[in-house]
Amino acid sequence: MGDWLSLVWGGAVGAGATVIALDYRNVGLRVYDVIVQRSPGGGVDPRFSPDVMRGIFGVLGVVFLAVTGVRAAGMF
């Protein structure tokens, strides 16, 4: 059961990060707006743009999906 849960969790996080990175239906901009609204101290650093955030989420998405794929291949 734990193996399947880890596959589902990794796949969901990887897919979600990829959706944010590809900015499907402006999800990336919505996430950026939430980050800016909830960050303490009056906003984020001006160097942290939506493009930087999308790049970070793109890397995370690729890593999570790759690890999930390796785990799935190891299960079968």
Helices and strands as residue ranges (DSSP letters): H 2-22, G 24-26, H 27-38, H 50-75
